[in-house]
Amino acid sequence: MVQSCHDRDRIVIFVLGWLGLGIGTVVLGLFGVWK
Protein backbone atom coordinates (compact mmCIF):
# COMPACT_ATOMS: atom_id res chain seq x y z
CA MET A 1 0.00 0.00 0.00
CA VAL A 2 2.70 2.48 -1.02
CA GLN A 3 0.36 4.61 -3.16
CA SER A 4 -2.29 5.03 -0.46
CA CYS A 5 -1.60 8.78 -0.27
CA HIS A 6 -1.90 9.14 -4.05
CA ASP A 7 -5.17 7.16 -4.10
CA ARG A 8 -6.52 9.28 -1.23
CA ASP A 9 -5.70 12.50 -3.14
CA ARG A 10 -7.43 11.11 -6.23
CA ILE A 11 -10.54 10.24 -4.18
CA VAL A 12 -10.55 13.71 -2.57
CA ILE A 13 -10.33 15.38 -5.99
CA PHE A 14 -13.10 13.09 -7.30
CA VAL A 15 -15.41 13.91 -4.36
CA LEU A 16 -14.66 17.64 -4.58
CA GLY A 17 -15.44 17.53 -8.29
CA TRP A 18 -18.83 15.89 -7.68
CA LEU A 19 -19.60 18.38 -4.87
CA GLY A 20 -18.73 21.22 -7.24
CA LEU A 21 -21.08 19.80 -9.88
CA GLY A 22 -23.87 19.43 -7.30
CA ILE A 23 -23.42 22.99 -6.01
CA GLY A 24 -23.24 24.28 -9.59
CA THR A 25 -26.52 22.60 -10.52
CA VAL A 26 -28.20 23.95 -7.37
CA VAL A 27 -26.95 27.49 -8.06
CA LEU A 28 -28.08 27.29 -11.69
CA GLY A 29 -31.48 25.99 -10.55
CA LEU A 30 -31.84 28.83 -8.03
CA PHE A 31 -30.87 31.39 -10.69
CA GLY A 32 -33.43 29.82 -13.03
CA VAL A 33 -36.10 30.19 -10.30
CA TRP A 34 -35.11 33.79 -9.52
CA LYS A 35 -35.17 34.76 -13.19
Helices and strands as residue ranges (DSSP letters): H 4-34
